[in-house]
Amino acid sequence: MTTSGNSDAADSNESGSNGDERPERVRKQRPALPKFPGLPSADDRKASDRTADAPRLVMVSFWLWFVAGAAGVLCGILLLAAKSQLIDELIKANKNASLTPDQIESGTTTLVWMIFLGTIVFAALFALFAYKARQGVRSSRTILTVLAVITVLFFYLLFRHPVGLLSALLALIATVLMYTPQATEFYKGDDSRKR
């Protein structure tokens, strides 16, 4: 038979002095936090921050992505500024009697704003994935390649504008720089960290 004084003493040995009522053995056995596949741990972040090891061509590519994004946004701004002139030209060139000037204006305004917002989204994606590519994340290089192909197709086939063509050309150059032998060797280091 134990007295209440003995059981209190045993509990006080196991409970923490910081006000935590759980026994010490329970406090030491904290459950491991779940690992989420998309979120890096602190150790992963330290290992993946290889910016200082990035070859010069990867760094040049990094800055070209930012300039390509800025040129794309500038193209969107210029298109927005020329919206009324574009609407006037489309109304004069209209040969379809069922299409009213109000419909042309509404459709053109919607298209211009969509293109403008698209250039902002692409610039943000360029910046995000260029940053990750500079750290040596190989999948970001692949994503940037896909974004560059979309940009080139859009500005060369659908919407020819000198600043847009410059943006597409810069994205193309930045992509090629990420596939040079130096850069490819840098991205192979990403595979060794995953093993």
C-alpha positions in Angstrom: 0.0 0.0 0.0 1.4 3.3 -1.0 0.8 6.5 0.8 -0.3 9.6 -1.0 3.0 11.3 -0.1 5.0 8.6 -1.9 3.0 8.7 -5.1 3.2 12.5 -5.1 7.0 12.3 -4.8 7.2 9.9 -7.7 5.0 12.1 -9.8 7.0 15.2 -9.0 10.2 13.4 -10.1 8.6 12.6 -13.5 6.8 16.0 -14.0 8.8 18.9 -15.3 9.7 21.9 -13.2 8.6 24.2 -16.0 4.9 23.6 -15.3 4.5 20.8 -17.8 2.3 18.2 -16.0 3.3 15.4 -18.3 5.9 12.9 -16.9 9.4 13.4 -18.2 9.5 10.1 -20.2 6.4 11.3 -22.1 7.9 14.8 -22.8 11.0 13.2 -24.2 9.0 11.0 -26.6 7.6 13.7 -28.7 6.0 12.4 -31.9 7.8 13.1 -35.0 6.3 15.8 -37.2 4.8 14.5 -40.4 6.9 15.1 -43.5 5.0 16.7 -46.3 6.4 15.9 -49.8 6.2 19.5 -51.0 7.7 21.2 -48.0 11.4 20.9 -47.3 12.7 20.4 -43.7 15.3 22.7 -42.2 18.0 20.2 -43.1 16.8 20.0 -46.7 16.8 23.8 -47.0 20.4 23.9 -45.8 21.5 21.2 -48.2 19.6 22.7 -51.1 20.9 26.2 -50.8 23.7 25.8 -53.2 23.6 29.3 -54.6 27.2 29.9 -53.9 28.2 26.8 -55.8 26.2 27.7 -58.9 28.2 28.1 -62.1 28.5 31.5 -63.8 26.2 30.4 -66.6 23.5 29.4 -64.2 23.7 32.8 -62.5 23.5 34.6 -65.9 20.5 32.4 -66.7 19.0 33.4 -63.4 19.2 37.1 -64.2 18.0 36.6 -67.8 14.8 35.0 -66.4 14.2 38.2 -64.4 14.8 40.4 -67.4 12.6 38.2 -69.6 9.8 38.4 -67.1 10.2 42.2 -66.8 10.1 42.5 -70.7 7.0 40.4 -70.8 5.2 42.7 -68.2 6.4 45.8 -70.1 4.9 44.3 -73.3 1.6 43.8 -71.4 1.7 47.4 -70.2 2.4 48.7 -73.7 -0.5 46.7 -75.0 -2.8 48.1 -72.3 -1.7 51.6 -73.2 -2.5 51.0 -76.9 -5.8 49.4 -76.2 -8.0 52.2 -77.6 -6.0 52.4 -80.7 -6.2 48.7 -81.2 -10.0 48.8 -80.7 -10.4 51.6 -83.3 -8.3 49.6 -85.8 -10.4 46.5 -85.2 -13.7 48.4 -85.6 -12.5 49.9 -88.9 -11.3 46.5 -90.2 -14.6 44.7 -89.2 -16.4 43.3 -92.2 -18.9 41.2 -90.2 -22.2 43.0 -90.0 -23.4 40.9 -87.0 -20.4 42.1 -84.9 -21.2 45.4 -83.2 -18.5 48.0 -82.2 -19.5 47.4 -78.5 -18.8 43.7 -78.9 -15.5 44.4 -80.5 -14.6 46.8 -77.7 -15.7 44.4 -75.0 -13.9 41.4 -76.4 -10.7 43.4 -77.1 -10.7 44.8 -73.6 -11.0 41.4 -72.1 -8.3 39.9 -74.2 -5.9 42.8 -73.5 -6.4 42.4 -69.7 -6.0 38.7 -69.9 -2.7 39.1 -71.8 -1.5 41.6 -69.2 -2.4 39.4 -66.2 -0.8 36.5 -68.0 2.5 38.4 -68.4 2.4 39.1 -64.7 1.8 35.5 -63.8 4.6 34.3 -66.1 7.0 36.9 -64.7 6.3 35.6 -61.2 6.7 32.0 -62.3 10.0 32.9 -64.0 11.3 34.5 -60.8 10.2 31.6 -58.6 11.6 28.8 -60.7 14.7 30.8 -61.6 15.4 31.1 -57.9 14.9 27.4 -57.4 17.1 26.6 -60.5 19.9 28.8 -59.1 19.8 26.5 -56.0 20.3 23.5 -58.1 16.8 22.1 -58.2 16.6 20.1 -61.4 12.8 20.0 -61.7 12.7 23.8 -61.8 14.9 23.7 -64.9 12.4 21.5 -66.5 9.5 23.8 -65.6 11.4 26.8 -66.9 12.0 25.0 -70.1 8.2 24.4 -70.5 7.5 28.1 -69.6 10.1 29.2 -72.2 8.5 27.1 -74.9 5.0 28.6 -74.1 6.5 32.1 -74.1 8.2 31.6 -77.5 5.1 30.1 -79.1 2.9 32.9 -77.7 5.1 35.8 -78.8 6.3 34.4 -82.1 3.1 32.7 -83.3 0.1 34.5 -81.7 1.1 38.0 -80.5 4.0 39.6 -82.3 5.3 42.6 -80.5 8.9 43.8 -80.4 9.2 43.8 -76.6 7.4 40.4 -76.4 9.7 39.0 -79.0 12.6 40.3 -76.8 11.1 38.5 -73.8 10.8 35.3 -75.7 14.4 35.5 -77.0 15.7 36.2 -73.5 13.8 33.2 -72.1 15.2 31.0 -74.9 18.7 32.1 -74.2 18.2 31.5 -70.4 16.9 28.1 -71.2 19.9 27.2 -73.4 22.3 28.4 -70.7 20.7 26.0 -68.2 21.6 23.0 -70.5 25.3 23.8 -71.0 27.8 21.1 -69.7 28.6 23.2 -66.6 25.0 23.7 -65.7 24.1 20.1 -66.4 26.9 19.0 -64.0 25.5 21.4 -61.4 22.0 19.9 -61.7 23.3 16.4 -61.4 24.2 17.2 -57.8 20.5 17.5 -57.2 20.2 13.7 -58.0 22.9 12.7 -55.5 21.1 14.6 -52.7 17.9 12.7 -53.3 19.5 9.3 -52.8 
